[in-house]
Amino acid sequence: MATAHPQNVHADDTRLEKDFPGHGVNGNAMKGSTTGVDDDSGDTLKRMRTAGSVNISSELFEKLYLSPENRVKGDLRKTFGNPTPIALVGFLLSLTPLSCDLMGWRGAGGNGAASTGVFFFFGGVLMILGATGEWIIGNTFPFVVFGTFGAFWLTFGATLVPSFNAYGAYVTDPEVAAANMGNPGNPAGLQVPGFNASFAFFLVFMGVICFIFMICSLRTNIAFFIIFLTLVCGFGCLAGAFFNLALAYENPTNLAAATRASRCIVAGGAFTFVTSLAGWWIFLAIMLASLDFPIQVPVGDLSTMIKGASDKKKVSEA
């Protein structure tokens, strides 16, 4: 049996995840090899998927962290757990019910007011914690994405809380304002054109930042790209809904605007539901990969298909 050369295994390789310390199967060196690696075919590092010795491929790294492989100082990725799944949990448990509300399934409605606590404690808290974890281990792209959406869910939840007076600030009738403060599930403030038009701009620029994320996600995987593509469409539909609501309440006879608003809300919910499905798929893929499950779920890796600027520079220099 051939013996692997020491240079084939790097103890400080930054691509090694903490669950794969590189000490042979179950932490013991394999017999007949000075490094604990059986290198008969030269594919041992790629074939090992247990707590033995594994050199994480670019595809596996991208699947686990939703980011192309990058080198950072220290061994934080081997020290801390992967923060990506917990941020996805917060995102999915906030967006999926909201999508069903927007589409009016089973009589749901109220613009997600029934899930206000979910937006704060799942969407906000878990995504901010996940973003912090990504920042600690040096994954910039998921850090920015999770931090952005963590803040979005906190903002959306705060808008639904009566004490923030997001709707009531636009209401001039004291009786309507009082009704709004007492009934956040169906706020009378939604009948105020000023609020609808103002909130629509927030949704417009959430769509803009998702468009930027969509372009960047071309270096990750197809499922992640689908998430941002459908979010761009979803935010566009919801912004259109609020703009049309403003027109409808400015002119109650404008039934066409009210109809468009209703259709845009349903369409926005449909797009974000597709977003949720892609998110659940990624979450399943990450969890299976993190536990070295024998069944793996493909996410359509793009990290090696679209070469980075540094890779192209190395090729040109060579």
C-alpha positions in Angstrom: 0.0 0.0 0.0 1.4 3.4 -0.9 2.1 5.9 1.8 0.8 9.4 1.5 3.4 12.1 1.6 3.2 14.6 4.4 2.8 17.5 2.0 -0.5 16.1 0.8 -2.1 16.8 4.1 -1.9 20.3 5.8 -2.7 20.3 9.5 -3.5 24.0 9.3 -5.5 23.9 6.1 -8.2 26.6 6.5 -10.6 24.5 4.5 -11.0 21.9 7.2 -14.2 22.2 9.1 -14.1 21.7 12.8 -16.0 18.4 12.6 -13.3 16.9 10.4 -10.0 17.4 12.4 -7.8 15.3 10.1 -6.6 12.6 12.4 -7.8 9.4 10.7 -11.0 7.5 11.3 -12.4 8.1 14.8 -9.3 10.2 15.6 -6.8 7.3 15.0 -4.2 7.1 12.3 -4.8 4.4 9.7 -2.4 1.6 9.6 0.3 1.6 7.0 0.4 5.3 6.5 2.5 7.9 8.2 -0.2 10.5 8.0 -3.3 8.4 8.8 -4.4 8.5 5.1 -4.8 5.6 2.8 -3.8 7.1 -0.6 -4.0 4.0 -2.9 -6.1 5.9 -5.4 -5.3 9.5 -4.5 -8.9 10.1 -3.8 -9.0 9.2 -0.1 -9.5 12.8 1.1 -12.4 13.3 -1.2 -14.0 10.0 -0.3 -13.8 10.3 3.4 -17.0 11.7 4.8 -16.8 10.8 8.5 -15.0 12.3 11.5 -11.8 11.1 10.0 -9.8 13.1 7.6 -11.5 15.3 5.0 -10.3 18.1 2.9 -13.6 20.0 2.3 -14.1 20.6 -1.4 -15.2 24.0 -2.7 -18.7 22.6 -3.4 -19.1 21.3 0.1 -17.8 24.5 1.7 -20.2 26.6 -0.4 -23.1 24.3 0.6 -22.3 24.6 4.3 -21.6 28.3 4.4 -23.5 29.7 1.3 -20.3 31.5 0.4 -17.3 30.7 -1.9 -14.3 29.4 -0.1 -12.1 32.1 1.3 -9.0 32.1 3.6 -9.2 33.7 7.0 -6.7 33.9 9.8 -7.0 31.4 12.6 -9.1 28.2 13.0 -12.4 29.8 13.9 -14.3 27.6 11.4 -12.9 24.5 13.2 -13.6 26.1 16.7 -17.2 27.3 16.3 -20.3 25.6 14.9 -21.7 26.6 11.5 -24.0 29.6 12.1 -25.7 29.4 8.7 -28.5 27.0 9.6 -29.8 28.9 12.6 -30.1 32.1 10.5 -32.0 30.1 7.8 -34.4 28.8 10.5 -35.2 32.4 11.5 -35.8 33.4 7.9 -37.9 30.4 7.0 -40.2 30.4 10.0 -40.9 34.1 9.4 -41.3 34.1 5.7 -43.2 30.9 5.1 -46.2 31.8 7.3 -46.2 35.4 6.0 -46.4 34.0 2.4 -49.5 32.0 3.3 -51.0 35.1 5.0 -50.4 37.2 1.9 -52.1 34.6 -0.3 -55.0 34.3 2.0 -54.8 30.5 2.5 -57.4 29.0 4.9 -58.8 32.5 5.6 -55.4 33.9 6.7 -54.8 37.7 6.5 -53.9 40.7 8.5 -50.6 41.3 6.7 -48.8 38.9 9.1 -49.9 40.6 12.3 -50.6 37.3 13.9 -46.9 36.4 13.5 -45.5 39.7 15.0 -43.7 37.7 17.8 -42.3 35.4 15.2 -40.8 38.3 13.2 -39.1 39.6 16.3 -37.8 36.4 17.9 -37.2 34.1 15.0 -36.6 36.5 12.1 -34.9 39.2 14.1 -33.0 37.4 16.9 -32.0 34.3 15.1 -30.8 36.0 11.9 -28.8 38.6 13.8 -27.2 35.8 15.8 -26.5 34.0 12.6 -25.0 37.1 11.0 -22.8 37.7 14.0 -21.5 34.1 13.8 -20.8 34.5 10.1 -18.9 37.7 10.8 -16.8 36.0 13.5 -15.7 33.2 11.2 -15.0 35.5 8.3 -17.9 34.8 5.9 -18.7 38.3 4.6 -21.5 37.6 2.1 -23.8 35.5 4.4 -23.0 38.0 7.2 -24.4 40.9 5.2 -27.4 38.9 3.9 -28.4 37.6 7.3 -27.8 40.9 9.0 -29.9 42.7 6.4 -32.9 40.4 6.7 -32.6 40.2 10.5 -33.0 44.0 10.5 -35.9 43.7 8.0 -37.8 41.3 10.2 -37.3 43.6 13.3 -38.5 46.5 11.2 -41.5 44.7 9.8 -42.5 43.4 13.3 -42.1 46.9 14.8 -44.4 48.3 12.1 -47.1 46.0 13.2 -46.8 46.9 16.9 -49.4 49.6 17.8 -47.1 51.4 20.3 -44.7 52.2 17.5 -47.6 54.2 15.9 -46.4 53.5 12.4 -50.0 53.6 11.0 -51.5 56.0 13.5 -49.0 58.8 12.6 -50.8 59.2 9.3 -54.3 59.2 10.8 -55.8 62.6 11.4 -59.2 61.4 12.8 -58.7 60.7 16.6 -61.4 58.0 16.5 -59.7 56.2 13.6 -56.4 56.5 15.3 -57.8 55.0 18.5 -59.3 52.1 16.6 -55.9 51.6 14.9 -54.1 51.5 18.3 -56.5 48.9 19.5 -56.6 46.6 16.5 -53.1 45.9 15.0 -54.4 42.9 13.2 -56.5 45.0 10.9 -55.2 48.5 11.4 -57.3 51.4 10.2 -54.0 53.1 9.3 -53.9 50.9 6.2 -56.6 53.2 4.8 -54.2 56.1 4.9 -52.6 56.9 1.6 -49.5 58.5 3.1 -48.6 55.3 5.0 -49.1 53.0 2.0 -47.0 55.1 -0.3 -44.2 55.6 2.2 -44.0 52.0 3.2 -43.9 51.0 -0.5 -40.6 52.8 -0.9 -39.1 50.7 1.8 -40.1 47.6 -0.1 -38.8 49.0 -3.4 -35.3 49.4 -1.9 -35.4 46.0 -0.3 -36.0 44.8 -3.8 -32.9 46.7 -4.9 -30.6 45.2 -2.3 -32.0 41.8 -3.1 -31.1 42.4 -6.7 -27.5 43.1 -5.7 -27.6 39.9 -3.6 -28.9 38.0 -6.6 -26.0 39.0 -8.7 -23.5 38.1 -6.0 -25.2 34.7 -5.4 -24.1 33.7 -8.9 -20.9 32.7 -7.1 -22.8 30.4 -4.6 -25.5 28.0 -5.9 -28.6 27.8 -7.9 -31.0 27.5 -5.0 -29.6 30.6 -3.3 -29.9 32.5 -6.6 -33.6 31.4 -6.9 -34.2 32.8 -3.4 -33.0 36.3 -4.3 -34.6 36.2 -7.8 -38.0 35.5 -6.3 -37.5 38.0 -3.5 -36.8 40.7 -6.1 -40.1 39.8 -7.7 -41.9 39.5 -4.4 -40.8 42.9 -3.1 -41.7 44.4 -6.4 -45.2 43.0 -6.2 -45.7 44.1 -2.6 -44.4 47.6 -3.4 -46.9 47.8 -6.3 -49.6 46.7 -3.9 -49.0 49.5 -1.4 -48.7 52.1 -4.2 -52.0 51.0 -5.6 -53.6 51.0 -2.1 -52.5 54.6 -1.8 -54.2 55.4 -5.1 -57.4 53.5 -4.1 -57.8 55.3 -0.8 -57.1 58.7 -2.3 -59.9 58.0 -4.8 -62.5 55.4 -3.5 -64.0 55.2 -6.9 -60.7 53.9 -8.3 -61.7 50.3 -8.2 -59.0 49.3 -10.7 -56.3 50.3 -8.3 -57.9 48.3 -5.5 -58.1 45.3 -7.7 -54.5 45.6 -8.7 -53.4 46.0 -5.1 -55.2 42.8 -4.2 -53.7 40.8 -7.0 -50.2 42.2 -6.3 -50.5 41.1 -2.7 -51.4 37.5 -3.7 -48.6 37.5 -6.4 -46.1 38.8 -3.8 -47.1 36.0 -1.5 -46.7 33.4 -4.3 -43.2 34.6 -5.1 -42.1 34.6 -1.5 -43.6 31.1 -1.0 -41.3 29.9 -3.8 -38.5 31.7 -1.9 -39.4 29.7 1.1 -39.4 26.4 -0.8 -35.8 27.1 -2.0 -34.8 28.1 1.5 -36.2 24.9 3.0 -34.2 22.9 0.3 -31.0 24.7 1.2 -31.6 24.2 4.9 -32.1 20.4 4.4 -29.0 20.2 2.3 -26.9 22.0 5.0 -28.2 19.9 7.8 -27.6 16.6 5.9 -24.0 17.7 5.0 -23.2 18.9 8.5 -24.1 15.5 9.9 -22.3 13.6 7.2 -25.6 11.9 6.2 -25.3 9.2 3.6 -27.9 10.9 1.4 -26.9 14.4 0.1 -29.2 17.0 -1.5 -27.7 18.9 -4.4 -28.1 22.7 -4.5 -26.5 23.4 -7.9 -23.0 24.6 -7.0 -21.9 27.6 -8.9 -18.7 28.5 -7.0 -16.5 26.6 -9.3 -18.4 27.4 -12.5 -18.0 31.2 -12.2 -14.3 31.8 -11.5 -13.3 34.5 -9.1 -11.1 37.4 -10.0 -8.2 35.9 -8.0 -8.5 32.6 -9.8 -8.4 34.4 -13.2 -5.4 36.4 -12.1 -3.5 33.2 -11.2 -4.4 31.7 -14.6 -3.2 34.7 -16.4 0.0 34.9 -14.4 0.7 31.2 -15.0 
